[in-house]
Amino acid sequence: MSRTVDLSHPLETGMPHARTIQPPRFTATNTWEEHRMRVMRLDLPTHIGTHLDAPAHFVEAGATVDRLPLSSLIGRAYCLEVPRDGAEPITAADLKAAEGLERGDALLIRTGWDDRYRDPAYVDAHPYLSADAAEWAADTGLRLIGMDTISPELPMSMRWPDFPYDVHNTLLGAGTLLVENLVLREVTGRWCTLFVGVLNVLGGDGAPARVLAQLD
């Protein structure tokens, strides 16, 4: 019997976010007491919480969220466990341990940092993909890479001026989508059918997503 698992963090006040973007705001515009209905206004950056990066995030003529092929948002995925204690690289050699991957599959990478979502180190000391890992994923033809970290790049505290964002440019330039801030503890070491319910933002460079995994 199949089981569906939510791989997303909820959108909420106080959630971690990159210092380069504004925090989210949640405002009640209609209340039960005053209006006999509830309506909330959301003020959200496109890249916060569990979200998808479209190619347009870093590629000048890249596809926006509304122009992504629907087939890129659903399909076969494998979750590889690559434990890391801090700002340590995940290499191509690490990713090659995911046997059976085929062109068009998605690879989810669990470092264990989904358990540290509320830790201050989540923003500034997380694991990251090495350049050769990004190149291997792009060359393999993966449709999507998903991680349980705030970014696949070096932590913000380790970046230098004019940081080149090589991982984003390599993956998104090859059409390999990115999903960040996933919760992967229930799918580690397993194949699943992945559903990325990204908000259909016209012209969007990315957007929050409800990400689900169906396990057989």
C-alpha positions in Angstrom: 0.0 0.0 0.0 1.4 3.4 -1.0 2.1 6.2 1.5 2.4 9.9 0.8 5.0 11.9 2.8 5.2 15.7 3.0 8.8 16.9 2.4 8.0 20.6 3.0 8.6 23.0 5.9 5.5 25.2 6.6 5.6 28.8 5.8 5.6 30.7 9.1 6.9 33.6 11.1 10.5 33.3 12.2 11.5 30.7 9.5 15.2 30.8 8.4 16.1 32.8 5.4 19.1 34.1 3.5 20.2 37.6 4.7 20.0 38.8 1.1 16.2 38.6 1.2 13.5 40.0 3.4 11.7 37.8 6.0 8.2 36.8 5.2 5.2 38.6 6.7 1.8 37.1 7.5 -1.0 39.5 8.1 -4.6 38.8 8.9 -6.7 41.1 6.7 -10.1 39.6 7.6 -10.8 38.0 11.0 -13.6 35.8 12.2 -14.5 38.2 15.0 -14.8 41.2 12.7 -15.7 39.8 9.2 -17.0 36.3 10.0 -14.4 35.0 7.6 -10.6 34.5 7.7 -8.3 35.9 5.0 -4.5 36.2 5.4 -2.1 38.3 3.3 1.3 36.7 2.5 4.4 38.8 1.7 7.0 36.3 0.6 10.2 36.3 -1.3 10.2 33.7 -4.1 13.2 31.9 -2.5 12.2 31.1 1.0 11.2 28.0 2.9 10.8 24.8 0.8 11.0 26.3 -2.7 12.0 25.6 -6.3 14.6 27.5 -8.3 13.6 27.9 -11.9 16.4 28.4 -14.5 15.4 32.1 -14.8 16.9 32.6 -11.3 20.4 32.6 -12.7 20.1 32.1 -16.5 19.3 35.3 -18.4 17.0 33.6 -20.9 16.1 30.7 -18.7 12.6 29.3 -18.2 10.4 30.9 -15.6 8.2 28.9 -13.2 5.1 29.2 -15.4 7.0 27.8 -18.4 8.5 24.7 -16.9 7.4 21.5 -18.4 5.0 19.8 -16.1 6.9 16.6 -16.5 9.8 18.2 -14.7 7.7 18.5 -11.5 6.6 14.9 -11.1 8.5 11.6 -11.5 10.9 9.2 -10.2 13.3 10.2 -7.5 15.9 8.7 -5.2 17.0 10.0 -1.8 20.7 9.6 -1.1 22.0 10.0 2.5 25.3 12.0 2.6 25.7 12.9 6.3 27.6 16.1 7.0 28.3 17.9 10.3 29.0 21.3 8.9 30.3 23.3 5.9 31.7 20.3 4.1 31.5 19.6 0.4 29.4 16.9 -1.2 31.3 15.6 -4.2 30.6 13.9 -7.5 32.1 10.7 -5.9 29.4 11.0 -3.1 26.6 11.3 -5.6 27.7 8.4 -7.7 26.7 6.1 -4.7 23.1 6.6 -5.9 23.0 3.5 -8.1 20.3 3.1 -10.8 19.8 6.8 -11.6 18.8 7.4 -15.2 18.5 10.6 -17.3 15.3 12.4 -16.2 15.4 11.2 -12.6 15.5 13.4 -9.6 18.1 13.1 -6.9 17.3 14.1 -3.3 20.3 14.6 -1.0 19.8 14.2 2.8 22.7 15.6 4.8 20.8 15.6 8.1 20.4 19.3 8.2 16.6 19.1 8.0 16.9 18.3 11.7 18.8 21.6 12.2 16.3 23.9 10.5 16.0 26.1 13.6 19.7 26.1 14.4 21.5 29.4 13.6 24.1 27.4 11.8 21.5 26.4 9.3 22.1 29.6 7.3 25.9 30.0 7.8 27.5 26.6 8.3 25.6 24.1 6.1 27.0 21.4 3.7 27.2 22.3 0.0 27.7 20.8 -3.4 31.1 20.9 -4.9 31.6 22.1 -8.5 32.2 18.6 -9.7 29.0 17.3 -8.1 27.0 19.9 -10.0 28.8 19.1 -13.2 28.1 15.4 -12.7 24.4 15.9 -12.0 24.1 18.1 -15.1 26.0 15.6 -17.3 23.9 12.8 -16.0 20.8 14.6 -17.2 19.0 14.7 -13.8 15.8 16.7 -14.0 16.0 18.0 -10.4 18.3 18.1 -7.4 16.7 18.5 -4.0 18.5 19.2 -0.7 17.7 19.6 3.0 19.8 22.8 3.2 19.1 26.4 2.6 21.4 26.4 -0.5 23.6 24.1 -2.5 26.3 26.8 -2.6 28.9 27.6 0.0 27.3 29.1 3.2 26.9 32.8 3.0 29.6 33.3 5.8 32.2 31.7 3.5 31.4 33.6 0.2 33.7 36.3 -1.1 32.8 39.5 -3.0 31.4 38.7 -6.5 30.7 35.1 -5.5 30.1 33.3 -8.9 27.3 30.9 -7.8 28.8 28.1 -9.9 26.5 25.4 -8.6 23.3 27.3 -9.5 24.7 28.3 -12.8 25.8 24.8 -13.8 22.6 23.1 -12.7 20.1 25.7 -13.8 22.0 26.3 -17.0 21.6 22.6 -17.9 17.9 22.8 -17.1 18.3 20.8 -13.8 15.9 22.3 -11.3 16.8 22.9 -7.7 14.6 22.5 -4.6 15.9 23.7 -1.3 14.9 23.4 2.4 13.4 19.9 2.1 12.6 17.5 4.9 14.0 14.1 3.8 14.2 12.0 6.9 11.3 9.7 5.9 12.6 9.0 2.4 16.3 8.4 3.0 17.6 5.5 1.0 14.4 5.0 -0.9 12.9 5.5 -4.3 9.7 7.5 -4.6 7.5 9.4 -6.9 8.1 13.1 -6.3 5.5 15.8 -6.7 6.7 19.4 -6.7 3.6 21.6 -6.2 5.3 24.9 -7.0 3.2 28.1 -7.1 2.5 29.0 -10.7 4.0 32.5 -10.6 3.9 34.2 -14.0 7.4 35.2 -14.9 8.6 33.7 -11.6 12.3 33.0 -11.0 11.3 30.5 -8.3 8.5 30.0 -5.8 7.5 28.2 -2.6 6.4 24.7 -3.1 4.5 21.9 -1.3 6.7 18.9 -2.1 5.3 15.4 -1.7 6.7 11.9 -2.0 4.7 8.8 -2.8 6.3 5.7 -1.4 5.2 2.2 -2.6 
